[in-house]
């Protein structure tokens, strides 16, 4: 399996509900380093997994929807703990929508999988992996 990974970051504020979150129940900020790894079993006719420039552009567009936002104010997330794991899936799902819409080029329809990893610090991160 071949893979190409692109990277970006975004900054958010949010709070959590539930005793398990301790002090994170209060409003706090997070800066996530985001990796999006695209996979396919064979290279496309141009010898690529995916066009890196398009992958960077589309990852940036997805992250821009949340950058510098308080996620507690996002209607789609009402009543949801926007954990690192949850956000990894949100980013992956939105990238999949863009892949299916053709935003990463015609050959991106041959992608087999995507893994999105959000690094919340140098010692902790979470990923969401899906097949396409």
N, C-alpha and C positions, 0 to 999 in steps of 0.2 A: 504494500500500500504506500503510495506517495502522499506527502503532505506539504503544505505551505502554511506558515503561521504569520499573521500580521498583528501589530500591537498598537494600542492607543491607551488613553486614560480618560477618566471623567471624575468630577467631584460632586458629591451630593450631601444633603443633610437628611436625617430621618430619625425616628425613634421606634422603639419596639414595645409591644405589650406582652406581659408575662414575667413572672418572677425569675424565670430561668435567665433572663437577660440582664439582671442586676442593674448596674448604673446605666447601661445602654437603653434603659426604658426612657431616659431623658433624651431630649433632642441633642444630637451629636453629628459631627461631620465624618465623611470618609472620602478618601481619594483612592480609586481603584485603578490598578494597572490591568488592562484587558488584553488577553491573547485570544485570537480567533484562528483555529487550526482547521483548514479545509483538506479533505482527504478524497482520493480516488485511486482505483486499482491500476489504471493505465493513464498515461499522459494524454492530453488532448492533441488534436492534429498539429498544434503549434509547439508541442513539446512542453506544455505547462500543466500544472494542477489547476491554477486559476490565475487570472491576470492580477498581479500583486497591486498595481495601481488602483484598479477597480475595487479590490477587496479592502484596501486602506480607505478609499473614499466612502464605501458603504458602511464599514464599521464606524467611521467617524460620524456619518449621518445618523446612525442609530444612537450612538452615545450622546450626540448633540441634543437629542430629545430630553435627556435627563441631566445634562451638565449644569451645574450651579442651580439645581432645583432642590426644594424640600420635597422629598417623595411622599411625605405625609399629606401634601396638598394635591397629589395627582389622583384624580377621580378613579382611574383604573386600579389603583392600589388601595382603595378605601378598605379598611379592616384587615389588611394583609401586613404581616411582618416582612418587610423588604430586606430579608437576609441576603447575604452574599450568594448563597445557593439559589435563592429565588431570582435574584437579578441576573445570574448567569443564564438561567433558562429564558428570561425575558429577552435578553440580548440575542441569544441563539435563535429564538422563535422569530424575532424581527429580521435577523439576517436571512433565515430560511425564506421568509416572505419575499425578500428582495431578490434572492437567488431565483425563486420560482417566477418572479415578475420579469426576469431577464436583466436585472441591473448589473450583474457581474459578467454579462456576455453570454452569447449563445452556447458556448462550450461548457459553461458552468453547470448546465443541466446534467452533465455527466458526473458531477460530484457525488460521492457515495456517503460522505459523512462530514460532520462539523462538531468541533469541540470548542466551547467558549469557557475560558478560565478567567476568573476575577481574583486578582491578588489584592487582599486587603492590607497586607503588610509583608515584610520580608520573611515571616515565619508562618503565615496562614493564607490559604487560598481555597477556592471552591470552583468546581467545573460542572458543566452540563454537556452531555454528549448526545447527539442524535444522528440517525441515519437519514439519508435523503432519497 
